[in-house]
């Protein structure tokens, strides 16, 4: 009898808690937003608006953009495009029982991103995402993030990165020599640059951060790409904790990939650890921290998780940036000619770049920034309110997810002008600095991406060396279909026609 009473009380508790979580709390929060005239799509039980988001994405990605233009928000962030048109740039939608406040006004976005009070936390990852990133810097927050950031950051100081320029140039030379060989006896040849840039950036991040090579980590990169596809599907759905423990086909594959990646990184650290122990590259700094005592000590499992993060992010971000910049210059021949003239004037026609040349490539720098404005690696940034706060004139409840649509703010006509969807690198000339607070392809504020200097330096070296050696145009086989997995990339590859100079 006593056991039955306990079960009844437990059932009643769970029932009342469900009523509170899925009905009363969302209703109360909805009324709070409604009182401030913040609209949004109706919340649907039990998953909120997650099903609508998936349907909008599927519909957007079902057909390419008919012509090569840069108004891509409807395709890569269709929920924001659709709902902002109906409810304004700031609106609320729902993931399950929790609200997501879309903040598309640049001033409010800057307030969130530059916050140092702790009112706006990083959202972290759900456990499915951790199978790809582990507990690395991208997903950490609080004191643990501070500790890891302090250990990792010195590896990406600009002076350190300048020492890696010869390695980056050598990796680039290996890639372009392969292109030249492929184009022998042909006046024009086609390359899917998206594929080649992923192999190239994998080689670079392996060498400069881990003292390894692409061949050493080839399987890791391949497994991570497959894991990325599985994770991108999972994070668009409402997270239900117990489902990740069920032995479904996708879960079993995620578990298998996670084990393989972990074991391979563990073996790589054992093999390369002695070589890197006294090095100032990323692996060397982490191994040194592993020997420390007290708060600065990090364990081998933490090192493996950071390797997961940087193996993925170090390859993905730069490969996609290089892909989009080559496509843009292939489309905009006038800017291709201008940047080539600058590169040859500064660096010569076939010489390898050195670190001193980088600061002189003003036009190349402008082109890269304009590419990042139109095609940022991440189309949105996310934060979580740690308490009830005031954001501009808005009263935002605690534990509200803040969604900042980078891709839309980068196209705000009030900031960038009526031609915001056009490619115009002159926006980033030295005279035009008023808009920089609305430009954050690598984030902004205290949590800005630690690897941005490496990504920009690597892209600058690679682009310059390609411009020295080739002219290029968009191939007729290219289909313009930007899509969001975890990063912004071309859905069907990036086919470009090259001519050797």
N, C-alpha and C positions, 0 to 999 in steps of 0.2 A: 504493500500500500504506500509506504514512504517513497519507494522508487517511482511509483506512478505519479505521486504528487510533485516530486522533483522534475519529472519529465514534463508535466503540465505547466509548471512554472517556467521551465526552460523554453517550452514552445511559446508560452505567452510573452516571455521576454523577447524572443527572436521575432515574434509577430509584431509587437509594439515597436521594436527597434527598426524593423523594415518599414512600418508605417511612417515612423519619424524620418528615416533616411530617404525614402523614395517618394514620399508624399508631402509631409508637413514641412521639412526643411527646404526642399526646392520651391514649394509654394511661397514660403515666407521670403526667400531670397528673390523670387520672381516679383513679388509685390514691392520689395525694396528697390529693385531696378526700375520697375514700372513707375514708381513714384518719382523717379528722377528722369522720366521720359526716355529711358533706354529701352529700345525695342529689340526685336529679334524673332527668329522663327519659333513657332510653337514647340514646346518640349513634348516629346512622345515617350511614353512609358514602354519598357523600363530603361532603354538605352539612350534616351535623349535624342540628339540629332546625328548620331554616328552613322546610321543607315543612310540618311540623306547625303552626308558627306561622301560616303563610298559611292553612291549612285551618281552624284555630280562628277566625281573624279573619273569614274568608269565612262560616263558619257563624254566627258571632255577629251579623254585619251583614246576614244574609239575612232577618231578621224584626225588627220594632221591639219595644220594651218595651211590654207590654200596657197599662200605666197609667203616669201621669206620677209616677214615684218616682225617687229619687236613688241607688239601689244599681246603679251603672252599670259597676263594675269588670268583671263578666263579659262586658260587651259591648265595652268599649274596650281592655281588657288581658286578653283571655281566656286567653292562655298563662300569665300570672302567676296569675290566679284559679285555673286548673285545677291547675297544678303546685305552687303554694303550699299548696293543700288537701291534696295528696298527699305533699309532701316537707317542708313547713314554710316559714316566711317567708324563710329563707335556703336557697337551693338553686343548683345549677349546671346550665346547659344549654349548647348548642354552636351556634356559627355556623361552619360548616366545621370546621377543626381547632382553633379557638381557643375557650376556655371563656368563658362569660358567667356571672358570679356575681350572682344576684339577691339584693339586700340589702333586706329589708322591715322590719327592726327599726329604729325611729327613732334609737336611740342610735348604731348603726353608720352609718346614713345621715348623721347630723350629723358624725361623725368624718371621713367622706369629703369632705363638702361644705365643711367649715371648714378643711380641710388647707391649710397655707401652705408646706409643705416641698417640694412638687413630687412627692410620692409618688403622687398621684392626678392625672393629667393630663386635660385635655379630650381627648375622643376624636377631634376633628376630623371632616372630611367625606371620604367617598370621592369620586372625581372626578365621579361622576354628580350628587351633591348640589351640587358646586361650580358646576354649570351654573345652579343657582337662586341660590345665595348668593355665588358667587365666593369670593375669599379675603378675606372681610369679617370683622368682629370676632367674629361668632358662631362661625366655624370656625377662627380663628387661635389659636395657643398659643405659649408661650415668649416670647422678647424681642419678636417681632413683635406679639404680642397686647398686651404692655405698652405698646409705642409707640403703637399705634392707640387703645388705651383711654385713654391720656393725652391724645391729641388730641381724641377724640370726647366724653369725659366732660363737659367744661365746657358743652357745648351742652345737657346735660340736668340741670344743677344746678337745684335748686328755685327759686332766685331768677330764673333765666332763664325757667323754665317759667311762673312767675307772669306774666311779661310777655306770654306767649302766650295767656293766658286770654281776652282780648277776641276774638282770632282764632278760638279754639275756640268761643266763644259765638256768634260771627257765623256760623260754619259750621253749628252746631247750629240756629240760628234759620232758616237757609235750608232745612234738612231738615224741621223741624217745620211751617214755613209751607207746604211742599209737601204735607205730610200733611193740614193743615187744609183746603187747597184740594181735595184728593182726597175729603175727607169732607163737602164742602158739600152741604147739603140732605139729609144722612143723619144719623140719630141714632147710627149705629154703622158703622164701616168697617174692613176688614181690611188689614193691612200685613204683608208678609214682612220683618220687621225685620232678619233676617240679611243679606239682599241690600242693604237701604238702609244699614245700618251699615257695610258694606264700602265703599260709595261715599263715605260720610261720612268715615270714618277715612282713606281715601285722600286726600281733599281736605285734611284737617288735616295729615297728615304731609308732603304736598307743600308746603303753605304755611309751616309752622313750621320744617321742617328744610331745605327746599331753595328757599324763596322762589318757589315755583311754584304751580300749581293742579292740581286733579284733571284738568281738560281737557287740560293740557299732558302729563300722564303717563298718560292713560286707556289707551292701547294697551299701555304697559309693564305696568300692573296686570293687564290682561286676559291678556297673554302669561305673566306670572308665575303667574297662577292655573292656566293650562294646564300650565305647567312643573311646578308643585307636584304635580299629579295624576300626571304621568309619573315624577317623582322619588320620590313616596311608594310607587309600585309597585316601583321599582328597589331601594330601600333595604331592603325586606322580603325580598329574595332574596340568596343568597350572591354576594358580589362576585367576579367572575372578570375580571381586568384586560383581557384581549384582546377580550372580548365588546363592550365599549363602542366599539370601533373598527369593528365590523361595520356595514355600511349597512342595518340593519334599519329597518322602518317607524318604530318608536318612537325609535331612535337618530337617524334623519334628522330627525324632528320636534324632538327635543331640541336638536340642533345648530342647526336653523333658528331656533328660539325664542331660543337663547342669542345668536346673531348679531344678531337683531333688537333684543333688550333692550340688548345692549352698544352698538350703534350709536345707539339712541334716547337712552340715558343720556349718551353722548358728546356728541351734539348738544345735549341739554338743558344740560349743563355749559357748553358753549361759549356758549349763548344767555344763561344765567342767571349765568354765572361773574362777569361784570363787575359785575352788580348786587349779588352776594353777597360780593364780594371783601373788603369791610371790615365785613361783618356778623358777628355772633356766633352765627348759626344754624349747623347742622351743615355745610352746604356751604361757608359762609364760613370756618369753622375749618379744614376740610380743604384749601381752596385756599390759605390762609395757610401751612399746613404744607408745601404743595407748593413754596413759595418759600424755605423754610428750607434751610440747609446742614447737612451732617453727618447724625447719627442721627435727627433729628426730621423730616427731609424724607420726604414720601411722594409717589409718582408718580401720574400721571393714571389709570393702570390700577388702582392701589390705591383711588383715590377712586371710580372706577366700581364696583368690587367692594363698597365700603362703601355706595354708593347702592343697589345690588341688595339688600343685607341690610336696610337700613332702609326701603326702599320696601316690601319684603315684610313684615318683622317689625312695623314701625310700623303697618301697616294690619291685619294678620291678628290680632295679639294683642288689640288694643283692640276690634275689631269683634266678636270672639267673646265677650269679657267682657261687652260691652253686650248682646249677644244673650241670653246666659244670665241676666243680671240682670233683664232685662225679662220673660223667661219665668218666672223664679222669683217676681217680684213680681206677675205676672199670675196665678200659681197661688196665692200666699199673700197674699190680699187684706188681711189684718190688718197685715202689714208694709208693704204699699203705702200704706195709710192713714197709718200712723205716720210713714213717711219723707216723705210729702207734707206732713203737718202741720209737720214740722220745716223743710222747704224753704220753705214759705210764711211761717213765722214768721221765718226768717233772711233770706230773699231777697225776700219779697213774692210776689204771685200771678203777675206776668208780667214782672218786671224781669230784665234780663240779669245773670248772675252776675259778680261781680268776685273778684279773688284773695283779698281779706280775708274773704269769706264761706266759703271752702273749709274752713278749720280749724274752723268752727262746726258743720259738718254731721256730727255724731258718728254718728247712726243711718245716714246714707247710707254713711259709711265702713265701719261694721260690716257692712252689707248687701253691699257690694262685696267685703269680705274673705271673708265666708261663701260668696259665689258663687265666689270663687277657690279656696276650700277644696274645694267640691263639684265644680266644673268648671274645673280649672286649664288654662291654654292648652296646656301640655305634660304628658302623662300620666306621663312618666318622665324622669329625668336619667341621663346616662351619663358614666362616667369610665374611665380606663385606668391600671393600676398601672405605674409607670415602673421598678420593681424589685420583688423579693420583699419583702413587707412583712407586718407584724402588724396585723390589724384585729380589735380585741377579742381574743378567744381564737383567732382563725383565722389560719393561715399562708397567705397568698395569693401565688401565684406571680407573677413579673413578666409583664407584657403581658396580664394578665387584665382583661377588660372587666367593669366594675361597672355593674349595672343597678339603679337606685333607683326603685321604683314610687311616684312622687309621689301618684298617684290612690288607692293603697291606704293609704299612710301618713297621708294626709289623712282617712282613715276608720278609723284604728286605734282600737278601742274602749277600749284601755288608756289612750290619750291623751285622746280626745274624749268618752268615755262611751258608754253603751249606745245612745244615739240618734245615733250618729255619721253615719248615713245620712239624718238629718233636717235640714231647713233651720232653723237657729236662730242668727240673728246675735248674740244675747246672748253667745255664746262669745267674741266679740271686744270685749266691754265692757272698760273700763279695769281692772276688778278681775281679769279672767281673762287673765293673761299667762303662766301656767305652760306653756302648750302651744306657744309661738311657735317653739321650736326644731324643732317637727314640722310647721311650716307654711312651705312654700317654693314658691309658685306661680311666682316669677320666679328660682328658684335661691336659693342661699345662699352666704355666704362671699365670697372674693376675686373670683369670677367672676359674682356676681349681675348680673342683667340691667341694663344701663346705662339702658335706657329705661323702667324701671318707674315712675318719678315722672311721666313724661309720660302713660303709660297710665292711671294712677290719677287724675291730675288731669283728663284728657280725659273719662274715664268719669264722674267726679263731676259735672263741669259739665253733661255731656249728660243724665245721668240726672235731675239736679235740674230742668233746663229741660223735660224731658218730663213729669215729675211736676207741674210748675206748670200744664201745659196740658191734660193728658189723664188720664182713667181708662182702665184697660185690663184685659182678661181673655184667657185662652188661647182661641184659636179652636177650634171643633169640628174644623176641618180639620188642626190640628196633630197630627203623629205624632211621639211621643217616641222618637228614635233617635239618641242621641249617637254619633258615630263619630270615629275617629282617622284623619286624613290626615297632615299634619305637625303640625297642631294639633287640639284637640278642638272639634268643630263639629256642628251638627244635620244629619243626613243628608238630610232632606227639607225643609229650610228651617225658619223659625220664624214661623208665622202667628199674629198677635195681633189681637184686636178692640179698637179704640180708640173712645172717646167724648170729644169736646171738652168741657172744663169751662167 
